[in-house]
Amino acid sequence: MGRNEMRRWLGVLGAVFLAGCGAEAEGTAPLGCAATAVEGIEVAATDGAGASGYTLGYAPHAMAGCLLVYVHPDGSLRARDLARGTEETLAAAAEAPRRPTAFGGVVAWEAVEAGRRVVRVRVEGATRTVTGDFDHAGEPRAAGDGVAFTGWRAVDEAGDTDVFLYEPGKTSASVVASGPGQQRFPDVSGTHVAYADFAEDVDGRFDENETDAADVVVMERGTGKRTRRTRPGKQAFPLLGADGRVVYLEWGPLHPEPKFSAYTLVVGDVREDGEADVAVVDIETAQPYVRPTARGAWVEWVQWRSGGPATLHRQPADLAADATVVTGMQGGELHAPVAGEGMTLVAARGVGGAMVIRAAER
């Protein structure tokens, strides 16, 4: 099956999948579900990699149409049809599922299998572990016709990593980005893959020390053409969800390490070379690892300055208008913003310290 044929097949599959969840197709506003349907659902307060919070900004929930995929406080991964109010378990707590991602008819997540980190992908009701030329894998991101992820070439977490792409229907994943040091934190769309390349770093890897440095690279899937965002300073953690745009985080040349608690949000045309990329806003968060999100016409982020409440901000991805605060999305703590087609979710600290979902229409 050729790539175009596969994309058409998966597009039909995604439309059928989402129609069952109350949406007409990927990229259209969901029908039959609203933000109120997800409000107050409790999610895991940690991703299991640290004492608290969501390490590296990966959220415990994802949205595709009216399908909510989330890590339950008991550690299991669940999928809830918000239109019908039904729910099923995709992975038991014993598998340590985390970092779910969903788009169209594709759902993926990290898990532990035989003591090794793996990426699991679910399409049309069938779940499989992705295989390929790597020791273990993680950091998945889904598009309607594939999942991009990081693959470690050896057991060592600080060792060489490459970016892989798995397309449903194929037997294994293929390398789409390799080179000296680590290539990590990919995102994927139907046309592009983007990732952070730590080849310029002193030790060639992401380990949150004072020398960490990286560039963002965008690759066109059809041709393999790459553009490197060679701006001054450090760039990492790209997002491809906004129409025709690449969104990424930047830290100035003198910043000691790439932390999520203070960064600049940059937006550029995914088809261009990065020369015209625009630094949109300087963002601060009282807690680290609160990543922005991008989907469709919008880019959104949490602004959470020390001593004040957190607020969710939204701006057109084409930068045609100024940013605004999303009504009703202010609070003491907001974590893990994730945009779906029709709503944006955050994890908010609730009564008794529980983490619950709050949502706003898009």
Backbone hydrogen bonds in HBPLUS format (Angstrom, degrees):
<---DONOR---> <-ACCEPTOR-->    atom                        ^
c    i                          cat <-CA-CA->   ^        H-A-AA   ^      H-
h    n   atom  resd res      DA  || num        DHA   H-A  angle D-A-AA Bond
n    s   type  num  typ     dist DA aas  dist angle  dist       angle   num
A0006-MET N   A0002-GLY O   2.85 MM   4  6.05 159.3  1.89 152.2 158.7     1
A0007-ARG N   A0003-ARG O   2.86 MM   4  6.10 157.8  1.91 152.2 158.0     2
A0008-ARG N   A0004-ASN O   2.96 MM   4  6.23 155.8  2.02 146.4 152.7     3
A0009-TRP N   A0005-GLU O   2.94 MM   4  6.20 158.5  1.99 148.9 155.1     4
A0010-LEU N   A0006-MET O   2.82 MM   4  6.07 161.6  1.86 153.8 158.7     5
A0011-GLY N   A0007-ARG O   2.78 MM   4  5.90 143.1  1.91 141.7 152.4     6
A0012-VAL N   A0008-ARG O   3.04 MM   4  6.32 156.4  2.10 148.3 152.9     7
A0013-LEU N   A0009-TRP O   2.94 MM   4  6.22 162.3  1.97 146.5 152.1     8
A0014-GLY N   A0010-LEU O   2.72 MM   4  5.87 159.0  1.77 146.1 151.7     9
A0015-ALA N   A0011-GLY O   2.98 MM   4  6.16 155.7  2.04 144.0 150.3    10
A0016-VAL N   A0012-VAL O   2.96 MM   4  6.25 162.8  1.99 155.1 159.2    11
A0017-PHE N   A0013-LEU O   2.83 MM   4  6.00 166.5  1.85 154.4 158.8    12
A0018-LEU N   A0014-GLY O   2.86 MM   4  5.97 164.8  1.88 151.2 154.8    13
A0019-ALA N   A0015-ALA O   2.82 MM   4  5.85 148.5  1.92 142.7 152.3    14
A0020-GLY N   A0016-VAL O   3.13 MM   4  6.37 149.6  2.23 146.0 152.4    15
A0021-CYS N   A0018-LEU O   2.82 MM   3  4.84 137.7  2.00  97.0 110.6    16
A0023-ALA N   A0018-LEU O   2.77 MM   5  5.03 163.1  1.80 134.3 133.0    17
A0022-GLY N   A0019-ALA O   3.07 MM   3  4.99 162.5  2.10 105.7 107.4    18
A0031-LEU N   A0022-GLY O   2.40 MM   9  4.86 131.9  1.62 141.4 157.1    19
A0028-THR N   A0025-ALA O   3.16 MM   3  5.77 157.2  2.21 139.4 138.5    20
A0037-ALA N   A0034-ALA O   2.91 MM   3  5.56 153.1  1.98 117.3 125.1    21
A0038-VAL N   A0035-ALA O   3.17 MM   3  5.73 158.2  2.22 115.2 120.8    22
A0041-ILE N   A0038-VAL O   3.30 MM   3  5.95 167.9  2.31 137.8 137.4    23
A0040-GLY N   A0357-ILE O   2.78 MM 317  5.22 162.0  1.81 163.0 156.9    24
A0357-ILE N   A0041-ILE O   2.83 MM 316  5.37 152.7  1.91 143.9 152.2    25
A0043-VAL N   A0355-MET O   2.88 MM 312  5.72 164.1  1.91 152.7 157.9    26
A0044-ALA N   A0071-VAL O   2.87 MM  27  5.66 152.6  1.95 149.9 150.5    27
A0057-GLY N   A0054-TYR O   2.98 MM   3  5.42 151.8  2.06 138.8 136.1    28
A0058-TYR N   A0055-THR O   3.48 MM   3  6.36 176.2  2.48 126.0 125.1    29
A0071-VAL N   A0060-PRO O   2.84 MM  11  5.41 151.7  1.92 159.9 165.9    30
A0062-ALA N   A0069-VAL O   2.78 MM   7  5.17 138.9  1.94 151.5 160.5    31
A0069-VAL N   A0062-ALA O   2.95 MM   7  5.17 171.8  1.95 149.5 152.1    32
A0064-ALA N   A0067-LEU O   3.02 MM   3  5.19 154.3  2.08 145.6 153.3    33
A0067-LEU N   A0064-ALA O   2.90 MM   3  5.19 162.0  1.93 129.5 134.1    34
A0082-LEU N   A0066-CYS O   2.90 MM  16  5.33 164.3  1.92 173.1 167.8    35
A0068-LEU N   A0080-ARG O   2.93 MM  12  5.12 173.8  1.93 153.9 153.9    36
A0080-ARG N   A0068-LEU O   2.72 MM  12  5.12 162.9  1.75 154.8 159.4    37
A0070-TYR N   A0078-ARG O   2.87 MM   8  5.47 159.3  1.91 153.8 160.9    38
A0078-ARG N   A0070-TYR O   2.84 MM   8  5.47 173.9  1.85 161.8 162.1    39
A0072-HIS N   A0076-SER O   2.81 MM   4  5.44 156.6  1.87 167.1 172.5    40
A0075-GLY N   A0072-HIS O   2.78 MM   3  5.37 163.0  1.81 126.8 129.9    41
A0077-LEU N   A0091-ALA O   2.86 MM  14  5.02 164.8  1.88 147.0 152.3    42
A0090-LEU N   A0077-LEU O   2.74 MM  13  5.46 151.3  1.82 145.4 154.6    43
A0091-ALA N   A0077-LEU O   3.32 MM  14  5.02 157.0  2.37 133.3 133.4    44
A0079-ALA N   A0088-GLU O   2.86 MM   9  5.44 162.8  1.89 161.9 167.4    45
A0088-GLU N   A0079-ALA O   2.94 MM   9  5.44 155.2  2.00 147.1 154.8    46
A0081-ASP N   A0086-THR O   2.82 MM   5  5.32 152.1  1.89 150.0 159.2    47
A0085-GLY N   A0081-ASP O   2.68 MM   4  5.48 143.2  1.81 152.1 163.7    48
A0095-GLU N   A0092-ALA O   3.01 MM   3  5.67 158.1  2.06 117.9 124.2    49
A0096-ALA N   A0093-ALA O   2.89 MM   3  5.27 163.1  1.92 116.1 121.6    50
A0112-VAL N   A0095-GLU O   2.75 MM  17  5.28 156.3  1.80 152.9 157.9    51
A0098-ARG N   A0110-GLU O   3.05 MM  12  5.33 146.8  2.17 137.4 141.0    52
A0110-GLU N   A0098-ARG O   2.97 MM  12  5.33 159.5  2.02 164.5 164.4    53
A0101-THR N   A0108-ALA O   2.86 MM   7  5.33 144.6  1.99 157.2 157.2    54
A0108-ALA N   A0101-THR O   2.86 MM   7  5.33 160.9  1.90 157.4 161.0    55
A0103-PHE N   A0106-VAL O   2.93 MM   3  5.45 158.3  1.98 157.2 163.7    56
A0106-VAL N   A0103-PHE O   2.95 MM   3  5.45 164.7  1.97 138.2 140.8    57
A0107-VAL N   A0122-ARG O   3.12 MM  15  5.16 157.9  2.17 148.0 153.5    58
A0122-ARG N   A0107-VAL O   2.73 MM  15  5.16 164.9  1.75 160.5 162.8    59
A0109-TRP N   A0120-ARG O   3.01 MM  11  5.46 145.1  2.14 147.6 155.3    60
A0120-ARG N   A0109-TRP O   2.87 MM  11  5.46 169.9  1.88 166.4 169.4    61
A0111-ALA N   A0118-VAL O   2.99 MM   7  5.40 148.0  2.10 146.9 149.2    62
A0118-VAL N   A0111-ALA O   2.89 MM   7  5.40 160.6  1.93 147.3 149.8    63
A0113-GLU N   A0116-ARG O   2.81 MM   3  5.23 169.5  1.82 149.6 149.6    64
A0116-ARG N   A0113-GLU O   3.02 MM   3  5.23 155.3  2.08 108.0 115.8    65
A0137-ALA N   A0117-ARG O   3.09 MM  20  5.67 161.8  2.12 119.5 124.8    66
A0130-VAL N   A0119-VAL O   2.95 MM  11  5.77 172.5  1.95 171.0 173.4    67
A0121-VAL N   A0128-ARG O   2.91 MM   7  5.55 164.5  1.93 161.4 165.5    68
A0128-ARG N   A0121-VAL O   2.92 MM   7  5.55 155.4  1.98 151.8 159.0    69
A0123-VAL N   A0126-ALA O   2.95 MM   3  5.48 153.2  2.02 156.7 156.3    70
A0126-ALA N   A0123-VAL O   3.02 MM   3  5.48 168.2  2.03 121.5 124.4    71
A0173-ALA N   A0131-THR O   2.88 MM  42  6.21 166.6  1.90 166.9 167.7    72
A0134-PHE N   A0132-GLY O   2.91 MM   2  5.66 135.9  2.10 104.7  91.7    73
A0135-ASP N   A0152-TRP O   2.65 MM  17  5.63 157.3  1.70 161.2 169.2    74
A0152-TRP N   A0136-HIS O   2.82 MM  16  5.42 164.0  1.84 158.6 163.7    75
A0138-GLY N   A0150-THR O   2.98 MM  12  5.44 152.1  2.06 152.3 159.0    76
A0150-THR N   A0138-GLY O   2.89 MM  12  5.44 160.4  1.92 163.1 165.5    77
A0141-ARG N   A0148-ALA O   2.83 MM   7  5.35 140.2  1.99 156.3 165.1    78
A0148-ALA N   A0141-ARG O   2.90 MM   7  5.35 151.5  1.98 162.7 161.9    79
A0143-ALA N   A0146-GLY O   2.78 MM   3  5.25 160.1  1.82 171.1 168.2    80
A0147-VAL N   A0166-TYR O   2.82 MM  19  5.19 152.6  1.90 147.4 156.8    81
A0166-TYR N   A0147-VAL O   2.84 MM  19  5.19 169.3  1.85 150.2 153.2    82
A0149-PHE N   A0164-PHE O   3.02 MM  15  5.46 152.7  2.10 145.2 150.1    83
A0164-PHE N   A0149-PHE O   2.91 MM  15  5.46 169.0  1.92 160.9 164.6    84
A0151-GLY N   A0162-ASP O   2.89 MM  11  5.47 171.0  1.90 165.0 167.0    85
A0162-ASP N   A0151-GLY O   3.04 MM  11  5.47 156.0  2.10 150.4 156.5    86
A0153-ARG N   A0160-ASP O   3.01 MM   7  5.78 173.8  2.02 158.8 160.8    87
A0159-GLY N   A0156-ASP O   3.06 MM   3  5.09 160.8  2.09 107.1 111.5    88
A0183-GLN N   A0161-THR O   3.16 MM  22  5.65 146.7  2.28 113.7 123.7    89
A0163-VAL N   A0177-ALA O   2.91 MM  14  4.95 161.6  1.95 144.8 150.5    90
A0176-VAL N   A0163-VAL O   2.89 MM  13  5.80 174.5  1.90 152.2 153.9    91
A0177-ALA N   A0163-VAL O   3.27 MM  14  4.95 146.2  2.40 142.3 136.4    92
A0165-LEU N   A0174-SER O   2.83 MM   9  5.48 153.8  1.90 154.6 163.1    93
A0174-SER N   A0165-LEU O   3.05 MM   9  5.48 165.0  2.07 141.9 141.6    94
A0170-LYS N   A0167-GLU O   3.04 MM   3  5.92 154.7  2.10 150.1 154.9    95
A0182-GLN N   A0204-GLY O   2.78 MM  22  6.06 146.8  1.89 155.4 166.0    96
A0198-PHE N   A0182-GLN O   2.86 MM  16  5.36 168.6  1.88 176.3 179.5    97
A0184-ARG N   A0196-ALA O   2.91 MM  12  5.36 157.9  1.95 155.7 159.9    98
A0196-ALA N   A0184-ARG O   2.87 MM  12  5.36 170.0  1.88 168.0 166.3    99
A0187-ASP N   A0194-ALA O   2.85 MM   7  5.33 143.5  1.99 146.3 151.7   100
A0194-ALA N   A0187-ASP O   2.98 MM   7  5.33 163.5  2.01 143.5 148.0   101
A0189-SER N   A0192-HIS O   2.86 MM   3  5.27 159.5  1.90 161.3 159.9   102
A0221-ARG N   A0191-THR O   2.81 MM  30  5.47 162.2  1.84 139.4 143.9   103
A0193-VAL N   A0219-MET O   2.87 MM  26  5.17 152.3  1.94 146.9 155.9   104
A0219-MET N   A0193-VAL O   2.69 MM  26  5.17 171.4  1.69 166.1 169.0   105
A0195-TYR N   A0217-VAL O   2.98 MM  22  5.53 150.5  2.06 151.4 160.6   106
A0217-VAL N   A0195-TYR O   2.91 MM  22  5.53 166.3  1.92 163.6 168.2   107
A0197-ASP N   A0215-ASP O   2.81 MM  18  5.36 169.6  1.82 164.0 167.6   108
A0215-ASP N   A0197-ASP O   3.12 MM  18  5.36 153.5  2.19 138.8 144.2   109
A0201-ASP N   A0198-PHE O   3.02 MM   3  5.26 154.2  2.09 108.6 116.9   110
A0212-ASP N   A0209-ASN O   3.38 MM   3  5.78 169.4  2.39 115.2 118.0   111
A0235-GLN N   A0214-ALA O   3.03 MM  21  5.53 170.4  2.04 134.7 137.1   112
A0229-ARG N   A0216-VAL O   2.77 MM  13  5.31 175.8  1.77 173.6 173.9   113
A0218-VAL N   A0227-THR O   2.88 MM   9  5.30 164.2  1.90 154.6 159.3   114
A0227-THR N   A0218-VAL O   2.87 MM   9  5.30 151.9  1.95 147.8 157.3   115
A0220-GLU N   A0225-LYS O   2.81 MM   5  5.30 161.8  1.85 155.0 160.1   116
A0224-GLY N   A0220-GLU O   2.73 MM   4  5.19 148.6  1.83 153.2 160.8   117
A0230-THR N   A0228-ARG O   3.02 MM   2  5.67 118.4  2.41 110.9  94.3   118
A0234-LYS N   A0251-TRP O   2.85 MM  17  5.08 169.6  1.86 155.5 159.1   119
A0251-TRP N   A0234-LYS O   2.79 MM  17  5.08 156.0  1.85 146.1 153.4   120
A0236-ALA N   A0249-LEU O   3.04 MM  13  5.54 154.7  2.10 148.1 153.9   121
A0249-LEU N   A0236-ALA O   3.08 MM  13  5.54 162.5  2.11 177.8 172.5   122
A0239-LEU N   A0247-VAL O   2.62 MM   8  4.98 140.1  1.77 151.7 161.8   123
A0247-VAL N   A0239-LEU O   2.95 MM   8  4.98 165.9  1.97 146.4 150.9   124
A0296-GLY N   A0241-GLY O   3.02 MM  55  6.25 134.4  2.24 137.7 126.1   125
A0245-ARG N   A0242-ALA O   3.13 MM   3  5.40 170.7  2.14 130.6 128.5   126
A0243-ASP N   A0296-GLY O   2.77 MM  53  5.07 164.5  1.79 137.4 141.0   127
A0270-VAL N   A0244-GLY O   3.06 MM  26  5.60 168.4  2.07 126.3 129.7   128
A0246-VAL N   A0268-GLY O   2.89 MM  22  5.39 158.2  1.94 146.6 152.4   129
A0268-GLY N   A0246-VAL O   2.95 MM  22  5.39 153.9  2.02 153.6 161.7   130
A0248-TYR N   A0266-VAL O   2.95 MM  18  5.38 159.3  2.00 149.1 155.0   131
A0266-VAL N   A0248-TYR O   2.92 MM  18  5.38 170.8  1.92 168.1 168.2   132
A0250-GLU N   A0264-THR O   2.86 MM  14  5.02 143.2  1.99 145.8 155.0   133
A0264-THR N   A0250-GLU O   2.85 MM  14  5.02 167.4  1.87 151.9 155.5   134
A0255-HIS N   A0252-GLY O   3.08 MM   3  5.40 160.0  2.12 112.7 119.0   135
A0259-LYS N   A0257-GLU O   2.89 MM   2  5.89 117.1  2.29 117.5 100.4   136
A0285-THR N   A0261-SER O   3.04 MM  24  4.77 157.2  2.10 124.9 126.5   137
A0263-TYR N   A0283-ILE O   3.04 MM  20  5.45 156.7  2.10 148.8 156.3   138
A0283-ILE N   A0263-TYR O   2.75 MM  20  5.45 173.8  1.75 177.2 177.8   139
A0265-LEU N   A0281-VAL O   2.88 MM  16  5.48 167.2  1.90 163.8 166.4   140
A0280-VAL N   A0265-LEU O   2.71 MM  15  5.55 152.0  1.78 161.2 171.1   141
A0267-VAL N   A0278-VAL O   2.90 MM  11  5.36 157.6  1.95 147.8 152.8   142
A0278-VAL N   A0267-VAL O   2.81 MM  11  5.36 169.3  1.83 156.2 154.1   143
A0272-GLU N   A0269-ASP O   3.10 MM   3  5.46 162.1  2.13 114.0 119.6   144
A0277-ASP N   A0274-GLY O   3.14 MM   3  5.12 167.3  2.16 107.4 110.5   145
A0304-TRP N   A0284-GLU O   2.76 MM  20  5.77 169.3  1.77 163.1 159.6   146
A0286-ALA N   A0304-TRP O   2.64 MM  18  5.60 112.0  2.10 138.1 157.7   147
A0293-THR N   A0300-GLU O   2.88 MM   7  5.33 162.2  1.91 155.5 157.5   148
A0300-GLU N   A0293-THR O   2.85 MM   7  5.33 174.9  1.85 161.8 161.6   149
A0295-ARG N   A0298-TRP O   3.10 MM   3  5.74 157.6  2.15 157.1 164.1   150
A0298-TRP N   A0295-ARG O   3.16 MM   3  5.74 165.7  2.18 136.5 135.2   151
A0317-ALA N   A0297-ALA O   2.83 MM  20  5.50 164.7  1.85 131.0 134.3   152
A0299-VAL N   A0315-GLN O   2.90 MM  16  5.43 157.3  1.95 158.6 166.2   153
A0315-GLN N   A0299-VAL O   2.91 MM  16  5.43 155.4  1.97 158.1 165.7   154
A0301-TRP N   A0313-HIS O   3.04 MM  12  5.36 149.8  2.13 135.2 143.7   155
A0313-HIS N   A0301-TRP O   2.79 MM  12  5.36 170.7  1.79 164.0 167.2   156
A0303-GLN N   A0311-THR O   2.92 MM   8  5.44 161.3  1.96 159.7 164.8   157
A0311-THR N   A0303-GLN O   2.98 MM   8  5.44 152.5  2.05 145.0 153.9   158
A0308-GLY N   A0305-ARG O   3.00 MM   3  5.63 160.9  2.04 143.3 144.2   159
A0310-ALA N   A0331-GLY O   2.63 MM  21  5.34 138.4  1.80 168.1 177.2   160
A0331-GLY N   A0310-ALA O   2.92 MM  21  5.34 154.2  1.99 153.3 157.6   161
A0312-LEU N   A0329-MET O   3.11 MM  17  5.69 140.9  2.27 150.5 161.9   162
A0326-VAL N   A0312-LEU O   2.79 MM  14  5.60 172.1  1.80 157.8 160.5   163
A0314-ARG N   A0324-THR O   2.85 MM  10  5.47 154.6  1.91 156.7 165.3   164
A0324-THR N   A0314-ARG O   2.90 MM  10  5.47 155.5  1.96 149.0 155.3   165
A0319-LEU N   A0316-PRO O   2.91 MM   3  5.18 159.4  1.95 112.9 117.9   166
A0329-MET N   A0326-VAL O   3.10 MM   3  5.65 157.9  2.15 140.0 139.7   167
A0335-HIS N   A0347-ALA O   2.71 MM  12  4.93 152.7  1.79 148.2 157.1   168
A0347-ALA N   A0335-HIS O   2.76 MM  12  4.93 170.9  1.77 144.1 146.5   169
A0338-VAL N   A0345-LEU O   2.84 MM   7  5.18 152.0  1.91 146.1 152.5   170
A0345-LEU N   A0338-VAL O   2.76 MM   7  5.18 166.6  1.78 156.9 155.2   171
A0340-GLY N   A0343-MET O   2.75 MM   3  5.31 164.8  1.77 160.9 166.4   172
A0362-ARG N   A0342-GLY O   2.97 MM  20  5.21 153.0  2.04 127.3 123.6   173
A0344-THR N   A0360-ALA O   2.87 MM  16  5.39 157.0  1.93 153.4 160.3   174
A0360-ALA N   A0344-THR O   2.99 MM  16  5.39 149.7  2.09 145.4 155.1   175
A0346-VAL N   A0358-ARG O   2.92 MM  12  5.42 149.2  2.01 155.9 160.7   176
A0358-ARG N   A0346-VAL O   2.95 MM  12  5.42 159.1  1.99 152.0 156.8   177
A0348-ALA N   A0356-VAL O   2.74 MM   8  5.36 173.0  1.74 162.8 162.3   178
A0356-VAL N   A0348-ALA O   2.86 MM   8  5.36 166.4  1.88 157.1 156.4   179
A0350-GLY N   A0354-ALA O   2.57 MM   4  5.09 178.4  1.57 167.2 166.6   180
A0353-GLY N   A0350-GLY O   3.15 MM   3  5.51 149.2  2.25 134.1 130.3   181
